[in-house]
C-alpha cells in the first residue's frame, strides 16, 4: 500500500501487555472515523508471546497490521511502524491508552489546519489509584509549564502525538540510538521539529485516556528512567552535564506554580496523599540523571 492511501496511521508500540493492547484496540473500534480514514499498526517489541491471537479478532472491525521486532525499545518500534504506514499523517499512542471517540477527528482537523507536530491532552482513567493520580498531577504541571502557548508548545508526549509522515521522515523519526528506553525520545523529537522552524501545536480537544496502574516501585522506576532520559537529552544538546542538572532542577521547582491547578484535576481525597510523591518524583528523577551521568563518565574513562 502506497503512502497516502489512507489519511491517518495509528502506531502503537507494545511489549508483553496483551490485556492492555486488547483494551486499547477495543477502544479504537469506537472511534468516530475521520474523513480520510485510518489504519492501525501494532508493533510488538519482542514480547515473550506473539500477539497474533490478540490482534486477529479486530481485523474485521478496522484495517490493522501487526509487526514484530526484536526487543529494541519504543522509539525503534514507532519508527518501524512509521516505515510501513500508508497514512499521510502518523498518530502515536501507547498500549495503555484509550482515546475519546472523537480523538482522531480532532487530530485530523489540527493537522489539516497546521501540518506540523501536534498533540492532545491526557485524562487519568484511574482516579482512585494513588500513583496513577500522582503521575497525572506531574504530567499536568509539566504540560502547563511547557505549553502555556497552545500554538507554540514546547513539549508533546508520544502517547498522544501526531505528525505529517513527510515531516517525520525529514526529522529522521525518533532517535532510537540515543533513547533506547521510554524516556525523552518525544522531548528530543519536539526539539528537533522546532529547530527546523515547525511550531508545535497543543490540541485540547484531542483527549486520550491513560490507564497506567503503578505500585510505588514502578512509580520510582519510571521517574528514575525519565531522569536517565533527561541526561541523554541534555548530552545530545551538547550542554554541560552539571549545568543540565541545574536547569532540570530549576524547572522542577517552577512546575509547582501550576500545582494547585493540577491538583484540581484529581479527586479531593487524593490531593494530600499525592503531595509526598512529588518529592519521590524529584528524587527518583535526579537519581536517574546522576546514575546515567556516572555510568557515562565511567564508560568514557574506560575507553
N, C-alpha and C positions, 0 to 999 in steps of 0.2 A: 504494500500500500504506500503510495507516494505522499509526501508532505502536503498538507492542505486538504486532504480528502475528508477530514472531519475538523470541526472548529477547535475543540479542546481535547487534550490528552491529560488525564489524571494519572499521576505517577505516585505509587505508594511503595516505599521500601518496607520490608518486614523481616523479622528474624525470630523464629521459634515462638510465635504468638498466634497459634491457629484460631483460638477463640476470639481474640481481638480483631484479627483481619476478617474473620467471618462477620462479626458485628459491623465492621467498617463497610464491607461490601454490601451488606443488607441495607445500610443507611443510604448508599449510593443509588439503590433501586428506587428510593423515594424522592430523588432529586427532580425538580422541575427541569425538563430538558431545555438546554439553551437553544437558541435559534439555529446555531450552526452544528449542533450535535456534539457528541463526546464519545470517547473511548476510555477504558481503564487499563492501566498497565501495572500489574503487581510484580515487584522484583523481590524474589526470595533470596535473601542474603546468606545462603548456605545453611538453612535450618536443618536440624538433625533429621526431621521427617519431611519429605516433599509435600507441597501444598496442593497438589492436583485435585485431591478429593474435596478440599475446602473451596477451591475456585470453581470447580465444574458445575455445581448447582446454579451458579449465577450467569452461565453462558446464554441462557435463553432470555434473561432479563436485560442484558446490556452487552455491548461489544467489549470483550475483555481478553487480555493477553497475560500469560504467566511466563516470566523469565526466571532463571535460576543462575546464580553465580556463586563462586567460592566466597566464603565469608570475608568481606573486604570493607565493611562499613557502609553507612547510609549514603555518604556523598558519592561513592562509586556506584552504588545501587541506583541512585537517582540519575546519574549520568548514563548508566546502561539503559534505563527506561527511556530517557530522552532520545537516545540514539536510535531507538526503534519506533518512536512515536510518529504518528501521521498527522497530528494536530498542528494547526497554525500557532496555537498557544499551548503552553505547558503549565499545568496546575499541580503543585506538590502538596501532599498531605501525609500524615503519619497513620500507622495502622491502629492507633488507639483514639482516633478522631472520628467524630460523627458530624458531618456538616448539616446545617439547616437546609430545608428543601430548596430554598431559592439561592443558596450559596453560589452555585456555578453560574447562574444567570447574572448575579451581581458582579462576579469576576469577569464574565464576558463583557458586560456593559463598561466596566472600568477599563479593560484592555482595548476595546474598540475606541473609546474616547481618548485614552492615553496609552499607546503601545510601548509600555515600559515595564519595569518590575513593580508589581502591585502585591498587596497582601491585605488580608482581612483581620478580624479580631477573634479572640478565643473566649469561649464560655466554659466555666468549670462544670462538668456534669456530675461531680462527686462532692457536693457542697457539705455533706455530713462527715467527710473524711478530713482529718486534721492536716495531714501532709499534702494532700491534693489542694486544700484551701490555702495553705502557706505558699505552695508553689504558684498558685494563681495570683495571690497578692504580689509576689515578687514579679511575676510576668506583667501585671498591670502597672506597677511602679516603673519598670524598665520601659514599657511602651509609652507611658505618659512622659517620661524624661526624653526619650529619643525622638518621639513622633508628635511633638507639640504642633507642628505644621503638617496637616494631613497631606498636603500637596507637595511637600518636600521632606518626607520622612527620612530617618537615618537607619532604622533597623526593622526588618520584617522577618518573622520566624518561618522556617522551612516547613512547618506543619500547616501553614495557610498562606501560600505564596504562589504567584503565577507570573509568567513572563512570555513574551513572544519567542517562538522557537528560534528564529534567526538571531535575536539578541542573545539568547542563551548560548548559542553556538559561537557567536562573536566573542563572548566573555570566556569561552573555553569551559563552560559548565562549572560545577563545584570543584574546588581544589581537593581532590581525593588523596593526594600525596601528603599535603601539609596537615589535613584534618581527617584522620582515619577513624576517629570516633565521632559520636553525635554531639559535637560541641564547636561552635563558632564558624562552621563552614557556611552558614547562612549569613553571618555577620561579614565574612570575607566577600561573599558574592555581592552583598549590598554595597560594600565599599568600592569594589571594582566597577560596579554598574554606575555609581555616582561619579567615579573618576573619569568615565567615558562621556560624562555630560548628560546622563539619563537620571532625572529626578525620580525618587521612589514615591509611590502613592499608597496611602493607607485608605482602605475601603471599609468604612464602619458597618455597612450593611452586608458584608460577606462574612457571615458568622460561622465559626467552626466550634463544635462542642469537643471538649477534651476530657476523656475518661481515663486518667492516669493514676491508678491506685499505687500508693507507696507506703513503705514502712520507714522508720527513722533511718535504718541502714541504707535503704535505696535513695532516700532523700539526700543524705550526706554524700553518697557515691555520685549521684547525678550532679550535684553542685560542685563537688571536687572535680568531676570531669569538665564542667564548664570553666573552672579555673585553669585546667590544663589547656583547654581550647583557647582561652584568653591569652595565655602565654604564646602559643603558636601564632595567633592572630597578630599580636604586637611584634613578635620577632619577624614575621613576614613583612610588616610595615617598616622594618628597619629602624625601630625605635630601641633605645637603650632599655634593657630589661628592668633595671631598678626604676627608671622613670615610668615605664609602663605600669608597674605595680602601684606606684604612687598615683598615677592617673586613674587606674581602676578603683583604687581605694577612695579617691576623691569622688568618683562617680557614685560609688555605693552610698556615700553619705548624702549626696544630692538627691538620690532616689527618694529619701524619706520625706521630701517636700510633698510627694504625692501619696504618702502612706494613708492619710485619712480617706481620700477618695478610693484607694484600692481596698481598704478595709470595708468600705461601704458596699462592695460587690460580693461579700461573703455573709453568711448568716451571723446574726448578732452574737449568738453563743460561741462562735468560733473566734471572735476577734481578739479576746485576751489570750487564749491558748496559742494563737498563731505568733504572737509577738516574740517569745523566746526563740522560735525557729528562725526568725530573721537574723538573729545573732549566729545561730548554727549555719545559716546560709553563707554569711560573710566569712566565717572561719573556714568552712569547707572550701569555699571558692579561693580564698587566699592560700590555703594549704595545697590545693591543686596547682595553683600558679607556681608556688615556691618549689613544689616537688618536681614539676616539669622543668623549671629553671635549673634546679640542681642536677637532674639527670642529663639535661642538655649540656651543661658545663662539663660534667664528668666524661660524657661521650666525646666532646671536643678535645679534652685533655688527653684522652687515651689514643687519639689518632696521631 
